[in-house]
Amino acid sequence: MASKATNTILFLHATIITINNAREIIHDGYLLVQNTRIAAIGQCPAPADIVPDVTIDCTGKIVLPGLVNIHAHLVQSLLRGLAEDLPLHNWLCDAIWPLESSYEGKDGYHAARLTIAEMLKTGTTCFLDPMITYRAGWESVCDAVGEMGIRGCLGKLVKFSETNRQLSITDPRDKDLLAMSIPALISAHQQHHGTHNNRLHVWAAAGTPRGAPASLYCELGESCAEHGISITMHCAEAPKDREIYHDLYGCSAMEFIQNTKLSSQATTNPGKEKSHNLVLAHMVNLDLDTDLPLLSATRTSIAHNPSSNLKLASGVAPVPAMLGGDLAINVGLGTDGAPCSNHYDMFQEMHLAAILHKGVCRDATVVGARTALEMATINGARALGLENEIGCLEVGKKADLVVVDPYGKGGLGAAPWDCDEEGGVSAITTVVHGCTGRDVDMTMVDGRVLVADGRLVDGQELEILRAAKLASRGIRARCSPLI
């Protein structure tokens, strides 16, 4: 993907939400990008000795860290609008799994480009995909990430047979089990991890256990620990999932994680450094007294997906309990996939996360706007083990950032926010509750401008859309006898 490349870019007269340790908000600020990193940041006027190649006037605009989406199914954008109004298990078994097993050729590539384009245009600069299936085409998806310029962690699915007579579950993707093995994961990690200027990282991905022997998950955990491969896994998403852990494995969700060594941080040795990261998605239906202490002790991160959990009637994750007290569990945000949230817009997830739990808890003080923004930035970076590189704006960090223009398209949804008024409506409230991804003016990843004036700089949006439409038609045609 072509992009504007310069050595130094100076942003001037911006309201800068840093998310640094002091949580500074700089009014009338400047930020200097040199090559791939932030070289200077402060309040205007910028030092006279700064002579940039490009100067960008951000008067009336807000600069914030690039958003980090830690649960985004990259190749499901082709399935947007399908499988509507179904509970999770029917949604999976009767629609999504058959559709995913019908991908062929370059379908996954076209889907990935569509999703990445949407993410970049709505301010996401880094993501974790929780499940690249075999039919999506692993190599093609890696190519899409490299070409589009985004920072991505790709979870290569390690698949165990979902056939279970007791649960009446049959997964058509099981025909490709050999290609979704632990050796295939290790090979992919050796070949692709750290490629594209270290923008692409390879993770292991696992689905919710539904009858497969626990020993297979244990083998996955041990292999990932040995090779330093981070893991993401769907866990305790639907009410039925909690029953499966109890009835088939005789334990809670986090006891299963601990027993199968999927978390590399042993509770008996809290000082031990992690050999890999673990991100558990959803975590809605838990045994709170057992699972929350284990989450904290193992330093496991949670991908909270409010839109998806509500649409699929899975429930609401106990996020206030995770964040509160002495637990300090790291919680990030994810959009999930297009067929279960209909978008990849992290602004929508921030807004929902910041209001949902107030209603559930009947407590207006829980999960405030600042917390929601932290979940979408530094918490997400921490979940991916990238908090020393991204997630906040400070000197030395990677230049992954977003410029938001609340009034750029003539909208009034952010009014009366005033960039010149320090004591008025806060910039954080404006971003979380007054903006959507459509208000993103510019997106930069690794010091390269990938979105300018709300458009991809390479001008390929129409071609990406055309190819995605054709691919979606083919998938639906091939799958129509099955669903």
N, C-alpha and C positions, 0 to 999 in steps of 0.2 A: 504494500500500500504506500503510495507516494505521500509525503508530508512536507511541511515547511521546515527546513532545517537551517538554523543559524547558531552561532556560537554563544551569543548573549542576547537575552530578551529581558527588558525592564518593564514591569507592570507598575503603573503610577496611579495615584489617587483612588485606590481601592479600599473598601472595607474588608479587612483580612481576618477571617476566623482561623486562628492558627491550630487549635487543639493541641498546643504544646503543653508542657507540664504545668505551666501557670495558667493555662486556658485563656491566653491573651486574645483580645479582639482589638485590632489596630485600625483606628479611623484615619482616613486620608493616608493610607500606607503605600509603601513601595515594596516590591519583591523582585529580586534579580535572579534570573536563571542563567547559569553558565554551563554549557554542554548539557549534561543529564541531571545536574543537581542545583539545589538552591544555594546561591552564593552570598546573598545578603537579603535582609528583611528589616523593615523598620517604618518609622513615620516620616512622611514627606516634610521637607524636601530630601530627595535622595542625595547622597554624597556627591560632590562636584567631580570627583575623579572617576565616577562610573560613566563610561562612554559605551552604551550598548549598540549592538547591530540593529536592533528593532526596539522601539518604544511603543507600548500599548496603553492608551488612556482608558482607565477603568472607572472614571467618574460615574457615580450612581450604581456601580456594580459591586458584587460580593465575590471575593476569592476564598475558596475553601479547599481542604485536601480532597483529592480524588476519592470518590466513594468506592468502598470495598464490598462486593457482593459475595458472601461466602456460601451461597447455595443457589446456583443458577444452572439449570439443565440447558446446556448450550445448543443441543440439536433438536430440542422440542419446539422451537419457534415455528416449525412447519405444521405443528398440530394445534396451533392457536384456534380457539373457537370450536374444537371438537370435544367429544366426551363431556358435554356440559351436564350439570345437575345430577352427578352420580356420587355416591359415597366412595371412599378411598378404595376398598377392595374390589368392588365392581368396576370402578374407574380403571384400575390397574389391569385386572384379569380380562375384562371384556373389551377393553378399548386400547389403552396405552401400550401394553406389552405386544398385542398383535400388530399395532401400527408400527412400533419400533422395529419389530422383526421383519417389516416389509420395506425397510430402507435398502437401497442398493446404489451402486455407482458413486456419484458425487453428491448424493442427497445430504449427507452429513456436512460436507463442505459448504454447500449453499445455506444450510440451516445455521451453521456456525457463523458465517459471514453476516447473515441477517440479524442474529442475536447480538453479535459484537457491535454491529452498526447501531442498533438500538441502545445498547449499553453506553457506548461512547457518546452518543448524542444526548443521553440523559445523565451524564456525569459519572458513570462508573469507569474507573481506570484499572481495576484489578478484580478478578473473580476466582471463585473455586467452583469447578464443575464437579458434581457429585456422582457422575455415572456415565462415562462414555462407553456405550455398548459396541459390540463387534460390528454390527451392520452399519453403524454410523461412519465407520472408516477412520481408524485412529490416525493414520498418517495424514489424511486429508484435513482432519480437524486441527492437527498440529500446524499444518501449512496455513490454515486460515488465521490462527492466532499470530503466527509469525508475520503474515502479510498485512494484517490489519493494525499492528502496532500496539495492541493492548497488552497488559500484564495479566497472565493467566496461569492458574493451577488446574491442571487437567486430571481428574480422577479416572484412572483406567479401571473399569469394572472387573473385579474378580468374582466370578459367578459360581455359585453352588446350586445344584438342582432344586427348583422350587416345587417339584411334584410331591404332593402330600395328600394322601387319600382322606385323612381325617379332616383337612381343611378344604378339600375340593379345589385345590390350586394346581393349575397346570400352566407353565410359562413357556410360550412358543420360542422364546429366546434361548431356551436350553439346547436347541440344536447346534448352538455355537459355543458350547461349554469349553471345548479344547482351546479355543482362541481367547478365552477369558480366564486363563489359569494363572497361578502364581508365577510360574516360569515366564509366561508372556508378559506379566507385569514387570518383573525384574529386567527383562530384555528392553522393554519400552523405557524404563527409568534410565538404564545405562545409555540408551541411544539419544534420548530427547531431553532429559533433565538438565536445565541450565542453558539450553539453546536459545537462539534469538536474543543475544546480549543478556542472557540470564532473565529474560522476561517470561520464559515458559518453564514451569516446574511440573513434574510428574508426581502425582499422588496415587495411592491405592484407594479404590472405592468399593464399598460393600453395601448390599441391600439389607433390609430387615430380615433377620433369620426367621424362617417359617418351616422349620422341621429338619433342615440340613444338620448333620452332626456338629456339635460344638467343637469337636476336634479339628474340623476343617477351618473354622474361624481362628482357632488357636494356632494352627499352622500359618495362617495369614499374619497374625500378630507377631509371631516369632520371626517370620521372614522379613517383615517390614522393620522390626527392631534391628535385625542383623544388617540390613542394607540401608538403613537410614531413610526409609520411605514413609512419608506422612500418610495418614489414613483419614478418610471421611466415610461416614456410614449413616444411613437412614435408621432412626431408632425411636421406638415408642411413639409412633406418629398417630395411629388410630387406636380407639379403645380396644379393638380386637388384638392389637399387637401386645398390649399388656397381658392379656389372657394367654397369648402364645408363650411369652416368657415364663409365666407361672406354670402353665399346663404341660408344655413340652420340655422345658429346661429346668423347671423347679427353682427359679430365681427371679429376681427383679432385672430390669434392663441394665442397670449399671453393675449389678453383680455378674451378669453375663459378660459385660465388657471386661471386668476385672478377671474373671475366671479364664477367659480366652486370650488374655495378654494383649488385647488390642490397644490398651493404654500402656505406654512405655514408662509411665511414672508410677512406681510401686508405692502403695500407701505405707508400707513398712519402712521405707527409706525416703522420707520427704525431701532430703537434701540432694538426692540424686538428680543429675541433669537429664532432661528428656533426650532420647535418641531420635524421636520423631514427634510430630504434632498429631493430635487427634481432634477432629471436629465432628460432633454428633448433630445431625440435623433433626429438627422438630422437637423431640423430647417433651411431648405434650402430656402423655399418659404415664405418669411415673408413680413409684412408691416413694413419696417425698421423704419420709424419715430415713429411708435407706439410701436412695439415689442421690439426693442433694449433697450429703456429706462426702460421698464417693466422688462426685463430680469435682468438688472443691479439692479434695485430697490428691486427686490424680491430675489436677490442673488441665482438665478437659474443657474445650471450648464448645459453645452451643451456637448453632445456626438457627436463629428465630425467624420463622416464616409466617407472619400473621395473616397475610392475604390468602395463601394456600391453605393454611389450617382452617380458616373460616369457610372458605369456599367448599372444601371437601368434608366439612362437618367433623373434622378431627378433634376439635376442641381448642383450648387456649393454653399455651405453655405457661408454666408458673414463673414467669420472668421476674416479677418483683421479689419472689422468694429467693431466686438465684442471685439477684443483685444485692439483696439486703443482708443485714446481720454480719456475721464473721465469715460467711461463705465466700464472698467475692468471686463468684464464678464468672468467667469471661463470656459475655453474650454478644454475638455479632448479628447482622441481619442478612437475610437472603430473600430473593424474589421467588425462588423455586422455578418452575417451568411455565411456558406460555399456556399450556392447557389447564393449569390449575391456579394461575393467578392472572392470566391474560396480559401480563406485562413484565418487563425487566427494568422498571423504573424505581430506583431506590428512594426517590423522594416520596413516592406513594407509601413505601414500606415504613419510612421514618415517621410520616404523619400518622399512619395507622398504629404503629407501635407506641407512639406517644399519647394516644387517646384510648386505645382498646383496654389497657390494663386499669386505667382510672375507672372505667365503667364496671369491669369485672370485680375489682376490689372495692368499689365505691369509696375510692380515696383519690382525690384530685392531686395529691402530691407525688404519686408514684410515676416512674418513667417519664420525667419531664423532657422538654425539647432538647436540652443539652445532652441528656443521657441518650436519647434516640440518635442524635448526631454522632456521639461518640461510638455508639454501636455500629454505625455505618462507616466509620473511619478508623480510628485507632484500635478499637476492639476487634474489628475485622482483620486489620493488619496483624494484631497480636495472635489471633487464631491461626493465621497462616505462617507464623514465625517470621514476619516481615516488619515488625514494629520498629526496627532500627533503620529501616529504609523508607517506609511509606507510612501513611496514616495521619501525619500531622505536617505542618509547614514550619520548618526551622532550618537554619543553615546546616548544610551537609546532607540533608535528606534528599532523596530522589525527587525530581521535579514532576510529580504526579499531582496535578491540580485542576480545579474547575473554576470557571468564571460564570457566575450567575447574573443575569440582568433582569431583575424583578419587573421592570417596566418596559422591557425591550420590545415586546410585541403589542404594546398598548393596553395590556391588561391592568386591572385594578385590584387583583386579588391580594397584592402585598401592601396596598395603601393602608395607612398613611406612613409607612416606614420611610425614614429620611436619613440618608447616608451622612448628613452633616450634623445630626442630632444624637449626641452620645447618650442622653438621658431618656430618649424616647423608646419606641418599639425596638426590641433587640434584633440584631441581625440573625441570631440563631433561631428565634421564633419565626422570623420572616422566611428563612430557608426551610424549616421543618413544616410549618403550617401554612405559609403563604405562597410557596413555589411548588412547581412540578418539574419533571425532567424537560418539559418544553421551554422552560426559562433558562436552560443552559445555553450560554453564548459561545463558550470556548472550552475545550477539553485538551489537556496536555498530558502525555505519558512519556516518561523518561526524557523530558526536555523537548519533546517534539509535539507540535500543535497538530492534532488529528481532527479536531472539530473547530471551525471558525464561523462566526455568524450563524451558529446553529446547524451547520451543514458539514458533512465529511469533506475534508479538503481535497480528496482525490476525485471527487465528482462522480463516484461510482454507485450512488444510491439507487438510481433507476435500474441499473444492470443487476445489482444485488436483489432488488425486489422482483424483477422479471424472472430471474433464475429460481428464486425461492417459490414463486407461484407455480412454476412448471414442476418443480420437484414435489411440491405438496399434492398437486393433482395426480402425479404418478403413484405416490404412496397410497392415497385414498383409493385409487382405481385398483391397485394390487391387493389392498386389504379389504375391499368391499364385501367379498364373500365371507370374511371371517368375523365382521363386527356388524 
